[in-house]
Amino acid sequence: MNKIAVLYDAGQAVLSTFDLDEVLQRILGIAHDYFHLRNVAIMLLDQQSRELYVRSQIGWDKGQDTIRLPLGHGITGAAAVKKQPVYAPDVSKDERYFCSAKTTHSELAIPLMLRDEVVGVLDCQSERVNHFDDETIDLLTLFSNQASIALQNARLYSLERQRARQLQAINAIAQQTTAVLDLEELMRRVCELVQDAFRVSHVSLFLREENDLVLRAHHGTLTLHIPQGGRFPVGNEPWASILAGNRTGIESDLGNAPATKFFAESASRVRIPLVSFGQSLGVLALDSSQADAFRDGDLQSLESVADICATAIQNAHYVERVKQLAYLDGLTGIFNRRFFELRILEEIERARRYGTGMAVIMADIDQFKRLNDEFGHVLGDEVLRQVSSLFHQQVRKIDVVCRYGGEEFAILLTQTSAQHAVNIAEKLRKMVADWQFPGVPRTVTISAGAAAFPDQGTTRDELVKAADNALYAAKQAGRNRVCLGVASRAYGVGL
């Protein structure tokens, strides 16, 4: 009866707290003190790998608590497979024995069960041979049942606290993101808030631009494995299935797929589509340095955050469009010089920070004054509009076409080399020269000059001056041509 009383007291002590670490320590302490065990440990089952790992222990030799035993290996692994206690009265005679402490001479492993499922093993070791008699084994088995219930209660309590924290985090994210209307600032803030609230290793934000997803922002502790501003076709997997069905995707183990990693240390990842009013805006990605870090139970909270972020991004897009109205040229409908001056500084800073390069093209309609004098300003304005439209249609969406003044245009090309800028300018030159402008019986041509960061300059003034000088060189060389400014000279291509 004394042992039954001890068991009752032990069970009450184990069940009197919901903190998981405290529960584990009480289980070990009771097993150690009440049952006179020198070495005792709780090994939990990793459902993903189907391995037992040491969650807490007393008395094990240094370094041994890092072991992971597959089911069926060792005395503990055998107990987990059989779902019943396994006893080795003399471990020196048991081939299954795995040495965790040199003082151990007998070992008793008791599975921790919830209903019919094994969640772990209570591993009891003694420095005495044949230390455990039948009565002690029965008592420890009963105690392990109470310990299993305590573990489950602690896990449920921990899950509820996690959900409460997530609800608080969702509310905080909603409050803070709705107050931010600048898109760049919003994306940075979203990544920081989500990473902190959900305690993941890294958060990334990919926005949709035409047929690509572009990495626009990220925050965390992992090493970036792809370039900032990296582009991924939306038709490629896994993006295609995520975006097409607006379906969250969990990848529990990235160890065998290094080519698809965004971050070198990433071991698991969840990707959540950003959808607002039925429109697919992009993907919110969370990475962890641990495998199997994301559970189905986390998805509802994460998807709620993604919905909040999508709405905030949509609002920021709207505000950005409203702002852009102040930067549009009234005649041509493209951006004006004021917008060019803002964006060139941003593009130079982005190119400097990420080493992605950028370029400026300055283009001018040849002999435009003569065209106005011959055919009138109404037709001249129409030529300006059509040239603007040709430029806008032939560059990427991420590039910027501006009316710099009069008949001169400025084009900002992101992530572009000097040679690529020349190729783009030459393409525009040929298109204008081949275009039939209604009401104009002769050919309309342009001249252009290109300059790239950092080859022709590293500041706004250096790049614009280099492109202007190259444009001047193209004019001097006979017009209807493209020149690249290189240091103090320019090379021409074209007619």
Secondary structure, 3 states (H helix, E strand, C coil): CHHHHHHHHHHHHHCCCCCHHHHHHHHHHHHHHHCCCCEEEEEEEECCCCEEEEEEEECCCCCHHHCEEECCCHHHHHHHHHCCCEEECCHHHCCCCCCCCCCCCEEEEEEEEECCEEEEEEEEEECCCCCCCHHHHHHHHHHHHHHHHHHHHHHHHHHHHHHHHHHHHHHHHHHHHHCCCCHHHHHHHHHHHHHHHHCCCEEEEEEEECCEEEEEEEEECCCECCCCCCEEECCCCCHHHHHHCCCCEEECCCCCCHHHCCECCCCEEEEEEEEECCEEEEEEEEEECCCCCCCHHHHHHHHHHHHHHHHHHHHHHHHHHHHHHHHECCCCCCECHHHHHHHHHHHHHHHHHHCCCEEEEEEEECCHHHHHHHHCHHHHHHHHHHHHHHHHHHCCCCCEEEEEECCEEEEEEECCCHHHHHHHHHHHHHHHHHCCCCCCCCCCCEEEEEEEECCCCCCHHHHHHHHHHHHHHHHHCCCCEEEEEECCEEEEEEC
